[in-house]
Amino acid sequence: MRKEREYRRSGTMRIIPVEEATEGDLLVRGLHDKDGRLILSHGVRLTHKLIDGIKRYGHRYVFVRSDGAQDEKEFASKTNIRNLTRDMLLRIFRALRERTPLSSIPLRQWADHIADSAESGQGSDSEFCLSNLEFGEDELLSHSLNVTLLSLIVARKLGCKRSALVEVAIGSLLHDVGLVRPMDTALVMHHPVIGLDTARQFGGIPEASLRIIEQHHEQVDGRGFPYGLKGEGIDEASQIVGLASEFDLFLRNGGRSARPCEGVDFVMSKVDTYFSYAVVNAFVKTYRPYPNGTRVRLTGGLRGTVCEQNRGNSCRPIVRLAPFDSRFDLLAYTMFRIEEVVEEPAAASGTAKD
């Protein structure tokens, strides 16, 4: 069970039709016959013979972790990007608090690396779920980290080129630097302007990144701050970072205890008031409230596992019902919905059989 949870945290666990299983895939969840007897333990490497046996027992889906070195390479790369970003934030925050000189050179090197990874798709995600986010004791640090990673995912979805990805990376990383040093509560609403002045100390920061810092609390309806800008007067990149920030703050202020799809409702409520439809739509398309492999309880007490996403409505995926092993499309049965994510049951022990 510990292994299975580690695979789930790494983001490499997938639920696939048995027909798509290949030799070398690692079985992440054990299989049982109709009487509940364990026929194959988790942690077993699949062979052609085992796959044929799984089919004979009537199983249609399996939870696997692909064997290829590519999975390991991608996970290592994603972890490296997250660690590099966290280290860069720590370095910047420490320099600001200790009032030591700042240089834009390491920041630009970091941004170039992040943009290259995002543009190539190596080591960066094209979508995210709540388990991808961090909520550490240092709220400003974890908030800035989440906003940076979310902003880059949305920027990719919107088709931003490499130069724009660099600008979004720097702007999102520094968007709240105006809050790093202690200040009077009355000045908090001015932190975008304070952050702009702070970021200029680096020298060499792209103008578009500076505008992100300055504009990330503006709203398209003109009710934002610090200037009350409206509509096209707000850069799209600033809206991307602003929405990522709002979403993270929603989760921190109680959203994590709500149903995951309520995050979609929250974001959609911001259309044409806080942010443009294009930015909100791109954000929603990258968010997976219930990623494949999530165990859920439906209306009426039905239980199952999410096995496939419905394009255009991530809150209504396709669920493989237990114990019927049948597909249940929540987009077709609108009177049903996911009520909650359920914890994994204790795994049975046993020996693999051919």
Helices and strands as residue ranges (DSSP letters): H 2-10, E 13-17, G 18-20, E 26-27, E 31-32, E 38-40, H 48-56, E 61-65, H 69-98, H 105-120, G 130-132, H 139-157, H 162-173, G 177-179, G 185-190, H 191-199, H 207-215, G 231-233, H 236-252, G 255-257, H 262-268, H 277-286, E 295-298, G 299-301, E 303-308, E 318-322, E 326-329, E 338-341
